Amino acid sequence: MKTTDSKRRQRGTAVVELAIVLPLMVFLALMICEGSEFLRVHQVINNAAREGARLSSLPENENKTADIVARVQSYVTANLNADEQNTPISVSIDQGVWITTASGVMVRLSRVTVEYPYSLQFLPGLPFYGGASLVNLNAEADFRNLY
């Protein structure tokens, strides 16, 4: 009779352990999924800013900021499906940034800034999550002008 009581207690213990550990495991899995998606989106935003700065630094694109903005926005839209969500992608271009190098030479740069509001997908659905559901991602890239 003691063996069945012991087995029953072990099963009950396993159920209690599962009830304690399962929410933590689900939370960790959702954090990993959310974090990986967040990093992917941030990488796309960085690539878009870098590509916009590269295009802006070329001689044939001097004073053609509207074309560069359209190219950067289409890059973000294509890689993040942002058009389906009607997510506003803010792109600003400054082709006249001056910096001084370590040798004292003044150099003119093109600076492109991309801002993208990222909506968290998994965590806001949890009942105990009390954080923000929208994170503003910013990326900035500078390239030396070739003109």
C-alpha positions in Angstrom: 0.0 0.0 0.0 2.9 2.3 0.6 4.1 2.0 -3.0 0.9 3.3 -4.5 0.8 6.2 -2.1 4.4 7.0 -3.0 3.7 6.9 -6.7 0.6 9.1 -6.3 2.6 11.7 -4.3 5.3 11.7 -7.0 2.8 12.3 -9.7 1.2 15.1 -7.7 4.7 16.6 -7.1 5.4 16.5 -10.9 2.1 18.3 -11.6 2.9 21.0 -9.1 6.4 21.5 -10.4 5.0 21.8 -14.0 2.5 24.4 -12.8 5.3 26.4 -11.3 7.8 26.1 -14.1 5.5 26.2 -17.2 4.7 30.0 -17.0 8.3 30.8 -16.6 9.3 28.6 -19.6 6.5 30.2 -21.8 7.7 33.7 -20.8 11.3 32.8 -21.6 10.3 31.4 -25.0 8.3 34.5 -25.9 11.2 36.7 -24.8 13.5 34.8 -27.1 11.1 35.1 -30.0 10.4 38.8 -29.3 14.1 39.6 -28.9 15.1 37.9 -32.1 12.4 39.7 -34.1 13.4 43.0 -32.5 17.1 42.4 -33.5 16.1 41.5 -37.0 14.0 44.7 -37.4 16.8 46.8 -35.9 19.3 45.3 -38.4 17.0 46.1 -41.3 16.7 49.7 -40.1 20.5 50.0 -39.8 20.9 48.6 -43.3 18.4 51.0 -44.7 20.2 54.0 -43.1 23.5 52.8 -44.3 22.2 52.2 -47.9 20.6 55.7 -47.9 23.8 57.3 -46.7 25.8 55.5 -49.4 23.3 56.6 -52.1 23.3 60.2 -50.8 27.1 60.4 -50.9 27.3 59.6 -54.7 27.8 62.6 -57.0 24.8 61.8 -59.2 22.5 62.0 -56.1 23.4 65.5 -54.9 20.3 67.4 -54.0 18.0 64.4 -54.8 16.9 63.6 -51.3 13.3 62.8 -52.3 14.6 59.9 -54.5 16.8 58.6 -51.7 14.0 58.8 -49.2 11.8 56.8 -51.5 14.5 54.1 -51.9 15.1 53.8 -48.2 11.4 53.6 -47.5 10.9 50.9 -50.2 13.8 48.9 -48.7 12.3 49.0 -45.2 8.8 48.2 -46.6 10.1 45.3 -48.6 12.1 43.7 -45.8 9.6 44.3 -42.9 6.2 44.1 -44.6 5.7 47.6 -43.1 3.2 48.5 -45.9 0.7 45.9 -44.7 0.7 47.4 -41.2 0.6 51.1 -42.4 3.7 51.8 -40.3 5.1 55.3 -40.8 8.8 55.2 -41.7 10.5 58.5 -41.1 13.7 59.2 -43.1 15.7 62.4 -42.9 18.7 63.2 -45.1 21.3 65.9 -44.5 23.8 66.1 -47.3 25.8 69.0 -45.7 27.2 67.8 -42.4 30.7 69.0 -41.8 33.2 67.3 -39.5 36.8 67.8 -38.7 39.1 64.8 -39.1 41.9 64.0 -36.7 44.4 65.6 -39.1 42.3 68.9 -39.1 40.8 68.5 -42.5 37.1 69.5 -42.9 35.1 66.8 -44.6 31.5 67.0 -45.8 29.2 64.1 -45.1 25.8 62.8 -45.9 23.8 61.7 -42.8 20.7 59.6 -43.1 18.4 58.9 -40.1 15.7 56.3 -40.2 13.0 56.1 -37.5 10.6 53.2 -37.2 8.0 52.4 -34.5 8.3 48.7 -33.7 5.3 47.1 -32.1 6.0 44.2 -29.8 4.2 41.1 -31.0 4.2 38.5 -28.2 4.8 40.1 -24.8 1.8 42.5 -24.7 -0.5 39.5 -24.9 0.7 38.2 -21.6 -1.6 39.1 -18.6 1.3 40.1 -16.3 3.2 42.2 -18.9 3.0 45.8 -18.0 5.7 47.4 -20.3 5.3 49.4 -23.4 4.0 47.8 -26.5 5.7 50.3 -28.9 9.4 50.9 -29.2 10.8 53.6 -31.5 13.9 52.3 -33.3 16.4 54.8 -34.7 19.3 54.2 -37.0 21.8 56.8 -38.3 24.6 56.4 -40.9 27.2 58.8 -42.2 29.1 58.6 -45.5 31.7 61.0 -46.8 30.4 62.8 -49.9 32.1 62.1 -53.1 31.2 65.5 -54.6 
